[in-house]
């Protein structure tokens, strides 16, 4: 049995690829920076999966991850809000990967998923970086395969989310002229099939292939197809030449869940035609290619049935809440402000847990939702993620999941939920819920908000929002209890 390393295994593509490789009978090593994210994946308990800590900026971690590996997938992309210079990061990561691959005694094949685009002066920085990474990876001393894709259509992909939110929210769109740019998208299931079948196809060795659906259309036509499949009224789309990539990125930022830091390089790339030219892979690895309409229909169906396997927000470093510990003395970590509220409820822990894990998304925050919406708008105005990321599933959450402008940091079923704040703040914040079974047909639920201010402005911020805590936090906890339909025995503010 061949052992396969999937770098970026917790990301949008990587997470789905791991599952399908396991189904094909491969031994899979998931290269992830966070063990918590690994354990949260449904496939983490599979007998043929193993975890390997992998940080592409750390050469030793790559070398360790490649030990006794036959095949490696390179699915790394540094284009995220935490990377100010994603081009330099991607370059260094690719150089590290080549160094580690050339040192490996077992590796026989490296497979890379890159981006379409002709290397011209007008090519966007994002697409140029994809090509540069490919040129670096090609220098490995083992067989190398590059697959180049344009827009990937699938439930939860960043490209699909941008398309979905723009069409859902805007019946009339004054759009940039890039809506007329020709594009050849591809369905996520077709991408995964190519990636897997490359392993056994020696005809793909040391070659680069363009992968697409075989249908060329522009982004306006994609929007019109989406509106039809989503049963929306016909959208009025008015292209104008005044939208710069900078303006386009903020247009995407405010209308969709994708932040400007990611939208900007994507918007720059939308001006470049992305059409398949080298399609030899269709003969080497034949499969039924879904049309854009079929891919959009399938993605909508997955969303409507809450079957989204992975989401674009899954990618990136999972940051545990290490700046505080309940057992630390008060002087050990600097200033930390608390808001602690507690209630004793005539219910079981399981009954309280059900409404708690539905918090956010379409459910909202059980009290003063308009204030949370306002907070999300303010967050967007300052470059944050806002509330539109929503949640992957209405009632199921896993460690590492995005939940509006929170990130799920810890889950202990029926006992604890810890959310790490990812909104723009002058400091660090977490929101914790603890449930204790009192063994007398009652439970105690404690809600703890912690804030670690950054400088004087952080301290001022805490005191400015303090008056709102009294009814927002109290209302939220009472709303959770009300949603479970049980009687409150006592309610108090502790701190």
Helices and strands as residue ranges (DSSP letters): E 3-7, H 12-23, E 27-32, H 35-40, G 42-45, E 49-53, H 59-65, E 71-74, H 86-103, E 109-115, H 125-137, E 143-149, E 152-153, H 158-169, E 172-176, G 177-180, E 182-183, E 186-187, H 188-197, G 202-204, E 207-211, E 217-218, H 219-229, E 236-240, H 245-255, H 260-269, H 281-284, H 292-304, G 312-314, E 337-346, H 349-356, H 369-381, E 402-403, E 406-412, E 416-421, E 427-437, E 443-453, H 455-483, E 487-493
